[in-house]
Amino acid sequence: MSSRREILDLLRENARYTTEDLAHLTDFSESEVESIIEEFEEAGVICGYQAVVDWGAVETEEERVRATVELNVALDRETNYGDIADRIARFPEVTSLRLVSGDYDFDLEVEGDSMREVSHFISDKIAPIPEITQTVTHYIMESYKEQGMTFDDHDDDDRLSVSP
């Protein structure tokens, strides 16, 4: 017996599955699959469908820079984490924002057309937010896996390793 959760797992695996595909992969009928997906979409469980892009494989002259930014915040009586998150999430440069446990409070992912653009965004838009006490930016040099998808090795160095 399939569960509604299985539909979500399959869509995360491949959002291009048709309702017919999903019905064959589960014990649901095609009309049940359509109904379940519609319910998930209306309830905000499914928020959208996106392609996982291996930017390292895209042959273009245009640079695409991504960075992960650690944010520390200081809360006051009138401000909570949700308030800060709402403010930061509005920026189009922000691709992901999470409240995390550990040495910092928020894990922020941003994209820009250059390192300069990303740096200016962090220094001009994020760092001045009054509750932000510290930012630490890590530029992403290479991606090997995104959203469960492993990318091919882009290392063109075909030399053999030599060991003593």
PyMOL commands that set and color helices and strands:
alter all, ss='L'
color gray80, all
select helices_A, chain A and resi 4-13+19-25+30-42+55-57+81-89+115-126
alter helices_A, ss='H'
color red, helices_A
select strands_A, chain A and resi 65-73+94-99+106-112+132-139+145-146+149-150
alter strands_A, ss='S'
color yellow, strands_A
deselect
rebuild
show_as cartoon
